[in-house]
Amino acid sequence: MYTLNELMKNDLQLYLLIFLAAFVLTGCGTENETEEESYTDIVWQDEFDTDGPVDSDRWIFDIGTGEEIFGQPGWGNNEQQYYTDNPENIRVEDGMLQITARNETVENSSYTSAKILTRGTFETTYGRFEARIQLPFGQGIWPAFWLLGDDSDGNETWPQIGEIDIMEYRGQEPTVIHGSVHGPGYSAGQAVTDRYTISNGRFDTEFHVFAIEWGPDSIKYFVDDVMYNEITPDDVNGEWVFNDNSFYIILNVAVGGTFVGSPSPQTPFPQTMLVDYVRVYKE
Amino acid sequence: MNPIELKSSQLTILAGLLLMFTALGCERSVDGLEEPDYPANPDVFINGFSGGLEYFPFEDSRQDAFSVDNEDTHDNTEASMRFDVPNEGDPSGAYAGAIFRDENGGRNLTSFNALTFYAKGTKAGTINEIGFGQDFFGNEFEVALNDLKLTTNWRKYTVPIPDASNLTSEQGMLWYAEGPEDGDGYSFWLDEVKYENLPGLAQPRPAIMNGNEETQTSFIGSATSVSGLTFTANQEDGVDVTVSAAPAYYSFNSSNTDVATVDDNGRVSVLGEGTAEITASLDGLDADGALIIESLGDFTPAPTPDEDPSNVISIFSDAYENEPVDFYNGFYEPFQTTTSNDFVVDGNNVLGYENFNFVGIEFNQDVPTIDASEMTHLRMDIFFPDEIPDNSALTINLVDFGADASFGGGDDSEVSSTLRPTTNPALVSGEWISVDFDISGLANRSTLGQIVLDSDSGAGLQGATLYVDNIYLYDSSAEAE
């Protein structure tokens, strides 16, 4: 055996030892999740810790095909699902929110799913919005974690109200998510968007944290603490509508529609999005 | 003894080793006996064969189809595997095919989830089968990717491992079989053939009966097998890849073992009357699809033929040696609805036809036509398990293909006999109908090529189920002597 003194021939070796010791100590732990230090104050959260229906103090439902709300089905995107509040489509279980898309016919729609919103229960401007999610997969599956601006009791309409898509995902691209903003002059196909491709993994086999940090004239997009995009007024081809309006949170799993295309006969159903938590931090 | 001095490079190695230990320590605990340690070497062919690998071509294949190519390689590596698929009719072999076996006792592949390789062809051929697990020692964990479509550029391909925990000492590292494309041979290459643990390969979905629920009518004593065993995984690019896999990857289950049992190889034995659902799982995942056994109970076998074998030309019977046939069901598209559910009861083979409209038995394509010049009768035992509507008619057609010994050509002739509920013998259900059909009216019967059963003369049998046994030609005059 050698003593430590014998080993410490020079500084390099000392550093190596320290490095080694650090590894041994932390080797079995999980990765440290470093929150952006400026966002430390949780102002709203749902940890989905109580089994059963979603908390009606925090969330409301959109029900139907969109025709009930917008006068025509498809939610503006030719989506094919009928949203319900049935436990088969949405429930809290094992500490997770589960939104499940099924291929079952309801009211002339071939699929059912669910969509929940914090409209009227929680709306705010600025902050870090994050959710820890394991996504479903398969051609034609379109889950999303996103924000919409308040419409001032119907006095304003989309896209003037503003839309911030923290995470959108095509089930047929299991390693890619999209983050976007929509506003006047830059909506739908002209939205300002970027995609993030995960290396050495997938979004449907493990949980990932999707977040934005939204402040005056800036929206930064994160996946697992990697900032992959920042959108500022310079990036948008129109009015920046994200500095004064208050926004609410939406979680949903759409089926079909212009963004993903229709499911194929090979798309496995049911498909479930698991949400561990949704949190909103302020500086 | 001199004091030992470690250089920093050595210390780094030490640190690395210690790290490895720490990492392993988190995942595994040592409990009791360990299996012998086979190497987890992932390499099959990178710049040449990995150690211990041997080439065994299939017996009837072109023996020299495989060679090591130092010119055309992926990414300008030193060597690739080249395969020369023969032309149709090549005397050196009808196809290319081989296994590549580890001769050092096998590899431990449990830490991998796929066999991967780069491949390209001289043309966009389709490799019939390529995979692993064929070792010529029972091929217990055989896996095949069917119809791999090549391009003329190097492309990476993935063959997922259904459940790698089985592969603790696998010897069958790579196998393939490929025939000519539209009669023409061609060449293809493989390179960087290795096992990998791909993080992007996920969403495993096993299936039996190709993911369908299939119902088979059976009897006590009959045997059948679970088939269509597949395993589908989703690749990083979102595209599914499906392989066919050996039964040893699956665990089979019967919902009612009083009706049917299933063994580790997916073989089903019917023991009682009733319904049993055969399902499977793989590594804890329920397989899609099921085989539903509907057992009607005891089977009444057809009467055992008593003609002297020397006066018989048999086409389907356990009592005689049968002439070779092309098939007992031609599945003629697009008008035929008849499906086959042949079965064995207590060692007795029976042809089962379901969803009947018409069906053909042929012996003229890859086998000789039958010379029945000396025969006077066609015998056939037929059983209808279900009720027979009044408007039913079953016509038996025996066709001679004439001098050209093939269908058409203006020299075909045929003789027919139609059974109805009113004829003798009559169409009845629930008992064997023995048809002795005089064929002496068929002048030329030296080049018989086909027997067709049809329902054209009476629609009542359309969709029916019938069992057929003991189809043979015999000479009644010899019997009388």
Interface residues (C-beta under 8 A of the other chain):
Chain A: Y2 E6 L7 K9 N10 L12 Q13 L16 L17 F19 L20 F23 V24 G27 C28 F137 Q139 R170 G171 Q172 E173 P174 T175 N200 G201 R202 D204 T205 Q266 P268
Chain B: P3 I4 E5 L6 S8 L11 T12 A15 L18 L19 T22 A23 G25 C26 P199 G200 A202 Q203 R205 N234 E236 D237 G238 D240
